[in-house]
Structures are given as C-alpha cells and as structure tokens.
C-alpha cells in the first residue's frame, strides 16, 4: 500500500460559528440546555440572532475544526463539506485553505445559505450551540471523492452527519471506501443528544466499520445507557479497536485491546470558550496517530490542542500547534 | 431647545473587519505600511484575502465602533452608514442594534457588497488596514436624516468620509443641520494619510464647522505639517473649540480655550490588537461630554474604553463599558 497523500480526511457539516457572550439567564429565557447542540430552522435562527448580543464570526464545524487543527500541527488534512457560494461560505473555504487544509467540495449555487451555528458562551466558558444546517442539507454521496478517501490514512467523520439520511449514506460510503483501501476509519459521537437519536445504528457502526471512536463522558455513557463511566469504558473497549474518551478537566482515557492509558488535561489559565475542545483533542490525537506516536503521546497532543482552543473565543487554533507542541516538548 | 433624543449620532463607512494575525514579513512582502489604512479595490481585496491566514470577522468601521462604545457606556447613539443587503451587512446591522445603537440606514439592494477591511495584526499588536469600500460608495446626502441630526446632541463623523465627494457632501450637510439646530459637531481625522490627502479642506472644516476634533499624534502633526507635537497642539488650540489629541501609551492631551488637561493612558496587561483604540477613546470622551462631565473626566473615560478594546481582538467592546467604568470609579 502506497503512502497516502493525506494523513486525515475529515467529513462533516461545514458551519460558520456566530459566537456571542450571554448570561445564564439568556439560556433560561430561551429554554436552552447548556452545553448541548440543537438543530434549528431558519426562522428560529433569525429570531435567536436578533435576540443575541454583538457577535464574533469564526469558521467552525466539528470536523472542519479537526481538519484545521491537524494542519496546524503540520499534518496533511483534507475536508469534505457543503457550503453555498455566499459570503459565509467564502469565509469558511478561505479559512480552511489558509490553514493548509485541502478543501475542494463543490459549492451549492442555490438553495439554503451556508450553515451557521449560533453559539452562546456563558461566563463559565461553556458553549451552547444552535445550528441552522442550511447548505449542509445538500451533502450527499456525490460529495465523497473516492480517490481522496482511498488516499487518506484515516477518514474521520462527525456523528452529527447521522442526523440526515443523505449525509449518513455519504458517511457509510466513505467508511466502506476507506476500509476497502486498507485505511483506518474514525468517528466522533459529537453530542449526547445526537447519540440518543442514533444509539443503535451508532453501535452497529462502531462494531463493524469504525477503528477509532472519540467520545466524551456524556456521549459514551449515553451510548451504553449507563450512569457509570467505568462500565461504559469497559463496553467501549469491547466494541472499538481504539476508544478515546475525554472527560473535560478530568483528562482522558484511551483504551485499545488490553492497553489503557489515562492522560490528564493540559492546564489552562482560564476557560474562555469550550467551543472546539473535542474537535481539537481529536486533531492532536489523529496527528500523533498518523505520525506513528504511541497512544498516550497521541492523547497528550490532543490535550494540548484542546487546552489551546478553550483559552480563547472560537474553535480554530490561534497559534501554530506544531510550534506549540515543540514548546511543550511533545514534538 | 428640547433635550435631544440621541447623545451622539455617528456617521461613517459601514465596514465589517476581517482580522488575521500575521508576521511582520507579511507586511513587507505585500509592501504595506504598518499602522496605516489604505483603500483597495475588489481584486486587491480578493488577492489579499487569499494570501491571509484564517480570519476572525467582527463588525467595525471607525464611527460604528464609536457608536457601539457609546451605547456600551449606556449612552444613546445613532448611526448612519451604508451596507448592502447581504450576509456581512446583516452581521453589521445586527451587531450595532444588538449593542443598542439606533441604525436604520437604507440598505443597498444591488451594487458592491458590504465593505470589508482586511486587518493584519502583527505580533506587536499594531493593526494595518486594507479597506474595500464596497457598498459604502453609495453613502450620499440622501442618507442624512435631518430629524435625527437635529435630535442628536453631537454629530460625530469620520475623516475617512472625505475620501469620496458624495460622502463628503453628506458630511457637510449633516454638519450644517447640526449647527443650525444648535447642536455640536465632532470629527476624527482618522488617519495621517487621509489628512495628507485632504489637509486644506480639513483645516477649513475644523475652523468653521466643527466643535470637537479628535486626532492622534501622527494626524495632528500631519495636519499642521510639523514634526513638533507641542506646536501642533498650540495650532489646534487656536483652531478648535475642543481638541482631543491622543498619543497611544503616552496618554492624551485635551485643549479648550485656555484649558489644557493631560490624562495618562489606562494601563493594560498586553497590547493584543490596536484596532479601534481611537474609536473607543472617542466613545468614552463623547459619552462623558454628553453627560456633563468635565473634559479631564471625559478623557479618562476615553482612555478606559481604549484600553479595553486593545486588550482583545476586534474593535468593539467585549465588556459592558458602564459596568467597567463603575468598577474603575469613573461612573
């Protein structure tokens, strides 16, 4: 098997984040569950935007953030996602390419606008996401370029894709191509509500088509319908080749066969905005994984990248992660 | 004369800032003079954007930043400026209104897109601006709503408007209406290159139609064609009812008739991004001025607001400036 052109291909909903600081009362008034992601329609998006304070706009999208993070580490990443040919789509495409990510998905010419996630950041640094999928609804199997999937060491996908049958189909096709080409597949479970909606098919997927599963504590316990993290961990170890389970400030646990590693969270001065923590953890981990690092080292790279992204507003790294890792003796 | 509905009406180029961190070499490679503002055409904007790193998008525009700052202090501000009915224009309008600024200027339906300023922030925190005026070229006398001008205690305008004859005409009309209604007029000289382009008409303007002039050291010395700040100060004192001269970390000097106040800069931990320093200084000063504060107190409010805005990316306040001023014993 030849050396792949890309370390990691990321597939996900192409979203521009519209971030605003709000007080806790704002979440209560709008009946929003803190820390969650919900899908909203265009009218709700307009109403929420009108009610929000002044915004900061930064490219986002879970897998897009991961692709950007991998590139910032110096990895070769590619991205599939659907934007419209509009100003927000132009921004999204620019930001990925400016970071060095290969991104060439066909843009929608008509139909809904480029997706936006209205992200409300509370004083505790937690983020609550309200996502208008917009043009993402046009992501289909037609957007899966087989040559790129087959030429990527790992194909990594968002669980969020599971919310739309066409995107799920695209996901399954990509996983099949990757496996056929002898490459690895990875998924993030994305959100505990998302896991709730798709528990059985997620279980089926990770048992049969996925090599590396990323999940946080809420997601993995939701998947196995248990309150007990240790139990969820044990079940995950049985189902996944590699399970990477993140626990916010408690660090993470990586299990693979008989191996188990716990890695502490990288210290931060202040949690400013949790947006992108999981995405950047995955970026660090996958960068390490595709560069032959041991699993605990992969997790340390993940913890470092997650710590960087939650120390500022927005889900894309503000520093060069390769330099950052070198400064911390991790590269 | 009745109490005006607005404390300050701000008129300027309605611009969305597209900010990216760059190394000094980037400025050298693109032959950009650090700290300056240059106007660029659409093609240059596209080329520069393509060459820039990942961006953060935050509403800007000098007078827009000032209007937002005044509202954040709890003042009543209004804004005239031209956006297009597009995604960036929607963001700009939302951000002003979300801050509590009255903004109801007619949006352009066709023609160029909403203006963007590509702002390159170097490691020293200095910003270098490249502005594509876009829809701003449609700001004309038709956008000056006489009732609002007459109902604002102060009408404040950007020197940048002087770069286009139609905007200059709008400026002059607004100043005349304000004076006719017994209100005050104010201008910021905006940029030393802008002063260079319009020295004689700026001098004529401030001698005859403007009550309060805001300028930094480079601008006021350019206006009077001298290297000597003291000399420029003396000349300004003769020409302006109130001259507010800012000197970055050296603080500011306010002169009015026989009175002269020097106020130190408000201390900051780290200069992150100088974008909006002058705009927010003007916001604090004008908030104080329209609330009957003595000139030195106005300058302290200006220094406080400027310090806040240069401590983070973007030219709009990230905290409630009224609370911030109370916490510092200034309100």
HADDOCK unambig.tbl for C-alpha pairs under 7 A between the chains (distance, minus, plus):
assign (segid A and resid 50 and name CA) (segid B and resid 94 and name CA) 6.78 0.50 0.50
assign (segid A and resid 52 and name CA) (segid B and resid 98 and name CA) 6.75 0.50 0.50
assign (segid A and resid 53 and name CA) (segid B and resid 95 and name CA) 6.90 0.50 0.50
assign (segid A and resid 53 and name CA) (segid B and resid 98 and name CA) 4.89 0.50 0.50
assign (segid A and resid 53 and name CA) (segid B and resid 99 and name CA) 6.52 0.50 0.50
assign (segid A and resid 54 and name CA) (segid B and resid 95 and name CA) 4.33 0.50 0.50
assign (segid A and resid 54 and name CA) (segid B and resid 98 and name CA) 5.55 0.50 0.50
assign (segid A and resid 54 and name CA) (segid B and resid 99 and name CA) 6.29 0.50 0.50
assign (segid A and resid 55 and name CA) (segid B and resid 58 and name CA) 6.91 0.50 0.50
assign (segid A and resid 55 and name CA) (segid B and resid 95 and name CA) 6.42 0.50 0.50
assign (segid A and resid 56 and name CA) (segid B and resid 57 and name CA) 6.00 0.50 0.50
assign (segid A and resid 56 and name CA) (segid B and resid 58 and name CA) 5.19 0.50 0.50
assign (segid A and resid 57 and name CA) (segid B and resid 56 and name CA) 6.00 0.50 0.50
assign (segid A and resid 57 and name CA) (segid B and resid 57 and name CA) 4.86 0.50 0.50
assign (segid A and resid 57 and name CA) (segid B and resid 58 and name CA) 6.38 0.50 0.50
assign (segid A and resid 58 and name CA) (segid B and resid 55 and name CA) 6.90 0.50 0.50
assign (segid A and resid 58 and name CA) (segid B and resid 56 and name CA) 5.18 0.50 0.50
assign (segid A and resid 58 and name CA) (segid B and resid 57 and name CA) 6.38 0.50 0.50
assign (segid A and resid 87 and name CA) (segid B and resid 87 and name CA) 6.30 0.50 0.50
assign (segid A and resid 94 and name CA) (segid B and resid 50 and name CA) 6.80 0.50 0.50
assign (segid A and resid 95 and name CA) (segid B and resid 53 and name CA) 6.88 0.50 0.50
assign (segid A and resid 95 and name CA) (segid B and resid 54 and name CA) 4.31 0.50 0.50
assign (segid A and resid 95 and name CA) (segid B and resid 55 and name CA) 6.41 0.50 0.50
assign (segid A and resid 98 and name CA) (segid B and resid 52 and name CA) 6.73 0.50 0.50
assign (segid A and resid 98 and name CA) (segid B and resid 53 and name CA) 4.89 0.50 0.50
assign (segid A and resid 98 and name CA) (segid B and resid 54 and name CA) 5.54 0.50 0.50
assign (segid A and resid 99 and name CA) (segid B and resid 53 and name CA) 6.53 0.50 0.50
assign (segid A and resid 99 and name CA) (segid B and resid 54 and name CA) 6.30 0.50 0.50
